[in-house]
Every structure is written in structure tokens, then in C-alpha cells.
Amino acid sequence: MPKVTGEGGEGVQAVALALKILERLAEEGKPMGVTALAEALGTTKSRIFRHLHTLKQYGYILQSETTERYRIGSRLLALARAASDNQDLAIASYRALRALREGLGHSAVLSQVEPEGARILSTITGKSTIEIGVRAGSLLPFHSSAHGKVALTFGSESLRAEVLSSRLEKMTEHTITTASALRAEIERIRHRGWATAPNESLIGINTLAAPIFEASGALVGAVAIVDSVQFIAPEPTKEQIAGVLEAARSISAELGYVLD
């Protein structure tokens, strides 16, 4: 793989050409051959071929066995769908997230379920003079975070089975580290509809989270408030629980989910 050496370097040029190939194939809307791509992008067929070979190897483009022409592949389409889903969820959540922060004063946080954990999409910092929140892009564990526990409880059975059979890392002395204890926690969350994780990922911090569902009824993420355990106790107040549940319902409705 070419080494990226900086602006204008060989590596940057290689990346730029690969992106131009993908853009050209997407714009064309039909399969293209090496010659047509080389002419359209003003470069040699040998350079185009090398890039096509790599893109094909990683599933970003496909080649027809009969015409030998190239078109956009499933991996690129999946990447585009994931980006679109992230954007849709973030847009649908903005007003509810802002209202949650304004109403309760704590940092309001949105996450999306991923195979490895709960990915933080956005955070609105709380009103406290001490900033407590979760950085966007962070990946939270399933067993030791409120977002992750929501994913385990309301997500797929296969995800639960995989996590329950895996090693549960001890983050603090309060972290759940046995499958039996985690199963019991999942049942409690299923019954009450929300999750907390006081001192389980970081001493002194608690999060209260509730599930977000899309139109099909599938879980897509969670909305939460996060703050010191001084302000979000292990057993949150009725006002805090009601606020987070209402935010979750509002976002789910924006995504087309209809309660029975």
C-alpha cells in the first residue's frame, strides 16, 4: 500500500484517485470499463487498473464476469447507508436532546448500537460549571454502560448471547462481571424500560438511558443524561426518569415508530 507522505504526496494522490473512481462510477450509474474511466479521469489505464483491483479486493466495487466492467459494490453501499442512518438519527434526535438538557440541566447524550458497543453520536453539555459528558465517537461497553445495557436488553438475542458468553471486563469495583448478574440486570431494565450504570465505568459518574426504536420496531440507539452520582443517583428521580423516557419516545416517533 502506498505510504501517505503529506499533501501532494504519492499516498495522498493515490487516495484522491481512488475516491474519484468511486465518484465517477456512482455518477455514471452504470458499469464502466478501464478505458472509459481512464479517459474520464485523465490518467493512464494502468493506474486505473491498479486502483480498481484494490477497490474490488475490499468489496467497494464489483466487476462483471461477462463485460469485465466495474460498478459500485455492496460494501460502499453499506457504508453509505450507515452514514445516512447516523445522520437521520442525529437529526431526529436534536430537538428532544436539546429539550432534555434544558429541562433537567444534565448533559444529554445520543448513542447508536454497533456490533462492538454503543457509539456516541452527539452530546449536549449540561448546565453545571463542571463539564461532565461523553465525547462523540466514543464506544461504550455493553456490560458497564447504561447505553450498552439498553442495547443488550432491547437489541437482538444473538447480541445478548455473544456478550453474556464473553469475558466481562472489570472497569471499577462496581462493574458487573458475571453473566448471571448481567442477566438479572437485563431483566430489571426490560421491566422498567430504562438503564443506569452508577460508578460502573467510572467512579463518581452515572448515566440514565432509554431505548430508541425505528419504524420497524428495531432498536437503533439510546438517549441519556449523564452527570455526577451526586446529581443522578443510583435510583434516579421520577422527574429524571420521566424526562429521559419522554425524549426516547419523541425520537422514536420522529423515526416512525408507533407504540401499540
N, C-alpha and C positions, 0 to 999 in steps of 0.2 A: 504494500500500500504506500503511495507517495507520502512523503513527510511534509506536513504543513509548516512552512518556513516563515510565514508572515504575509502581509498584504502584497499581492502581486507575485508571490512565490509559486513554485510548481504545485504544491499541495492545494493552495487556495484556488488556483486556476483549474485544477482537476475537479474540485468540488463544484466550482461555478459551472463547468461544462456539464457535469452530471445533472445539476439542477436544471440547466437549460434544456437538456434532453427530456427530462420528465415534464417540464412545462410545455415543450413542443408537442410531445405525444398527447398530453391532456388537451391542448388547444386543437389539435388536428381531429381528435375524436374518432379516428380510425387507424388501423395498423400502418406503420411506416417502415420502409427499408433503410439500410445503412446509407445508401447513396442519397436518398431524399433528405435524410437527417443531416448528412454532411453538407449538402448544398444549402439547406435552410439555416444552418448554424455557422456556415462559413469556415469549415475546418476540413481536415482530411478524413477519409473513410477509415483509416487505420486507428486514428484517435477515437472516433465514434465507436468503432467496433470494440475497443478495449473497455470503454465505459459501459457499453451495452452488456458486455459479458459479465462485468461486476454487478450491475444492477439486476440482471437476470438471476445471477447466483444468489442474491439476497432476497429475491422474490418481489422486487419493486416493479419489474416489467416481465412480460411473458412473450415468447416467440412462437409463432405459428409453425407447425411442422410441415405444412404444405407450402405456404408462401414465403416462409422464413422472415416475415415482417414482425415488427415489435409493437406491443401495446401496453398500456398501464396494467400492472399486476395487482393481485389481491392484497399484498402487504401494504402497498401505498394507499389503496382504497380504505383499508382498515385504519391506517394512520389518520387519514382524512376524516373518517367517521368519528374516531376517538377525539380528535381536535374539535370537531363540530359538537359532539356531546358535551365536552368540557365547557365550551362557550355557551351552549344552551342552558346548562345547569347554572353557570355563573350568572348569566343574565336573568334567569328566572328567580334566582335567589337574592338579587341585590336589594330589592325593597324590603323584603322580610328580614334580611340580615341587618340592614340599617335600622329598621324599626325595633329589632330585638336589642341592639346595642343602645339605642336611645331610651327604650323602655326600662331596661334593667341596669344599664350602666357598665356591664361587664364586656370584655372582648367577645365579639361574635365571630364564629368560625364555620366555614363550609368545607366539607370533605367529599371525596369521591372514592368509591370502592374499587380497589385494584387487586390483582391476584396476590401481591406481596403484602398488602396492608391498606390503610386508609390514607389517601393522598390529600393533603390540604390544598384546596384550590384558592381560597381567599380568606382574609382576616380583616376585620374592622376593629381597631384598637379601642379598648374601653375608656371610660372617663377618669379612671384613677390616675393620680400623679405618678404612680409606679406602673410602668408598662408591662403587662403580662399577656402573652398571646402565643400563637404558634405561627412560625414562618411559613408563608405559602411555598408549596413544593415539598414540604416535609412529609415523610412517610411514617405513619404511626403504626405500631404493632397491633395485631388483632387482640391479644390477650391482656394487654396492660394499658389500653387507652379506651376512653368512652366511645370514640368514633369506631375503633376496631371492634369493640364488643357489640355495637349496633350492627355492624356488618356480619358478625358471626351469628347473631340472633335472628336477623331478618333476611339474611342472604341465603345462598344455596346450601343444601345439605352436604354437597361434596366439599365445599369450603370448610364447613364445621368439622367434618370428618378428618380433613387434612390437618387442620390446626390442632384438634384435640389429640391427634396421634403424634404430633411433633413435640420437640423439646420446647418448653415454655421458659424463656429466659427471665431470670430474676433481675428486675431493674432496681427495685428497692425492697426493703423488708416487708412491704405491704403488697407486693406483686403476687397475683395468682399464678402458681407454678405447677398445679396438678390438674389433670384432666377432670377429675371428679368435682373439684371446687369450681372449675370453669363451667362445667355443665350446669351446676346449681346456679351459678351467676347468670347464665344464659336463660334459664327458666324464669328467674326473677325478672329479668329485663323483658322477656316476652309477655309476662303477666302485666307489668306496669307500663310498658311502652316507652321507656327511657333508660339511659345508662349513665353511670358515673364511674370515676376511677380515682378516688381520693388518695393522693400520695403513692399511686401505683407506678407511675412513670417517673415522677419527680417529686421529692418531698416538699410539701407545702402548697402543691398545686392540685386543683380539682377541676373537672370538666363535666358538664351535664349535656348529654347529646340525645337527639331523637332522630328516627329514620325518615328519609325522603324516598318516595316511590314515584316511578314514571307511570305513563298512561297504562302500560300493560300490567301494572301491579308489581313489577320487579323493583327491588331495592337498587338505588343508584348512589346514595350517599347519606350524609348526616349533617344536621345543623346543630350547633352547640354554643354554649357560653363557657368561657374559661376564666379562672381567677384564682386568687389565693384561697386556701381552705377556710380562711377567716371570713371570706365573703360568699363562698359556695361551700357549704358544709357537706359532710358525707351524706346526710339526708337533706337535700335542698328544700327551700321554702316552697309553699304551694304556688306563690307568685312566680318563682323561677321556673318551676315545672310547667305551669300553665303557659308561660311565655315561650319556652322552647318548643312545646308541643304545638302551639298555635303557629309558630314560624315554620315548623315541619309540615303542617297541614297546608299552609299557604303556598309553600314552594311546591309541594306535591300537586296541588290544584293547578298551579301555573304550568306544570309539566303534563297536565291532562289526566291526572289520577283522580278517580271518583270513588269516594267512600261508599261502601254498601249500606 
